[in-house]
Amino acid sequence: MLKRIVQLFFVLVGGTLGFLYLPELIHIINLGEVPNWVTSSYAGAVFGAIILFFATFWLADYIVNLMKIMEEAIVRAPVTDVLFGTMGLIVGLIVAYLIGIPLNAINIPVVSTVLPIFVTIFVGYFGFQIGFKKRDELINLFTITRNLGKKKEEEDLEKQDAAFGKQLKILDTSVIIDGRIADICKTGFLEGTLVIPGFVLEELQHIADSSDVLKRNRGRRGLDILNKIQKELPTNVEIYEGDFEDISEVDSKLVKLAKLSQGIVVTNDFNLNKVCELQGVSVLNINDLANAVKPVVLPGEELKVQVIKDGKEQHQGVAYLDDGTMIVVEGGRDYIGKHIDVVVTSVLQTSAGRMIFAKPKLLEKAL
């Protein structure tokens, strides 16, 4: 089959050459009087096709063998060699075509005809050789480029994660006095740098110097908590010495500082939480965290509590769970100072905390 294709190729080439050049060749040789049909282009095409067809009896076998040798060499060659050699050849032919455009525009016969052919063969050959012999370097180049791209993406993700994890956490007065922030830092759930603004320290100092015993104890507790976080826990703590003299409220200063530093306000103040949300400032509410990890108390469950004091409404008593959750006991005023069993009637959960409403179990049985 391959031999027939080669013969057909030679016949087509011979017909084309005979059609173009055989009549002129007859005139140049000047064979004398010859019939007009012999000098016609169509007769030349027939004669050229016949001549090259007979030539294929000697050349076809050599060409077919050469093509088979090339085929076997290509099949045995690694696919990367063939791929990069072909890519180099294509690039070389494109470059040769671009070089041949100005050469074809020159009206010098040799330059405009022979030289472009030579340039095409020469540049195509070198393009193939460069692609074939530089394949390892090209593979390494593509691999390095891809790895750099992946590495850059990973570094960007790491930077984003690091920026998020190491974002400044700005503490307000209430969360410092509360004290649970130290336990949260100890567990490692709160990452990044804790920022203590100077105006928060001033407020803590004023509370610690208050004439009211309860306020004074709360202020001193807050200072002790800060001292514990700074000295005993592996948490980075920084003091912000700046102040916003045009703002009088501490909460407003905290919001302003969080906006400027793109930090997160850490608080358990319900009102400050709402202000931060309205101002578009990120906020972490300790009460929300406590509510999220607090055991769920459902209506109908029974609890044993100690009624501590009377409530705001008539006949109400107030008790507390071990974690500080307030329990309002309906009709519990008569049991102040006693341990009683109560049945949960409803649960109110807000950012300000969780409140449980219950009634004595004895009253439930009586009903």
Order of alpha helices (4+ residues) and beta strands (2+ residues): alpha-alpha-alpha-alpha-alpha-beta-alpha-alpha-beta-alpha-alpha-beta-alpha-beta-alpha-beta-alpha-beta-beta-beta-beta-beta-alpha
